[in-house]
Amino acid sequence: MDSRIKHLCTRLKKADKTAASELLQIYYKDIYAYLRRLCGSRQDAEDLTQQTFLKVWASFESFAGRSKFSTWLYRIAHNILIDWQRNNSAHAQSRQEQWWGECIDQNPGPFANAAGNQLAQQLYQAVEQLNDDKKHVVHLHYYQGLSIRETAKVLGIATSTVKYRLREVFKILKSKVSF
């Protein structure tokens, strides 16, 4: 674990509100982005992010440091998302499609040309059509930048399962997207 994060966690165990605030500032955007992509609604993502951090603060004593703090945090966010999806399954798909349609690239890069934009859109749409198991692996590993090991811990599965799902995703994407 990063020494700064470890230090903040130690302070948080002593009920240091400043440490809690610093951890929130470090991780809020990443957790929000993860939840926003998967629930599709800004308001729902804000609510889920708030629920995630409330759960983190309420259960912080159970964090034993066997994994990185960020892995533990993503696991909580993932569980909250799964619970939310179970209760809101009817609207979840339409919100996801709406969100991807509203995405604006604030940092033009390699996909600045029209063909690149089309390919990126095809990839995003293909990922959103995957089953939830595969979609969550892609979101955590590629969109959020978690390692395969961290992704496995967040999802509560073996690293070999993460690797298998990623291989399956590549096969599916290869067949659906024209490169």
Secondary structure, DSSP 8 states (H G I E B T S, - for coil): --HHHHHHHHHHHTT-HHHHHHHHHHHHHHHHHHHHHHH--HHHHHHHHHHHHHHHHHTGGG--SSS-HHHHHHHHHHHHHHHHHHHSHHHHHHHHHHHHHH---SS--TT-SHHHHHHHHHHHHHHHTS-HHHHHHHIIIIIS---HHHHHHHHTS-HHHHHHHHHHHHHHHHHHS--
